Amino acid sequence: MVTSNLPFGRWGETFSDDVVAAAMIDRLVHHAEVLTLTGDSYRTRQRRDLLAKDNRVTSN
């Protein structure tokens, strides 16, 4: 299992080479099922809720 928060089109930024990233993606997805999840992650949602709670406490 491989997970990433970046779309395939941006993998070249991570690996500093679009050709290498394209080759890796090609090999990974050849016999794979790709699942695309949308929406906030649990960590993002928890962090946002925590910051909102902190803001309410400090503003009182």
Buried (B, 14 or more C-beta within 10 A) or exposed (E): EEEEEEEBEEBBEEEEEEEEBBEBBEEEEEEEEEEEEEEEEEEEEEEEEEEEEEEEEEEE
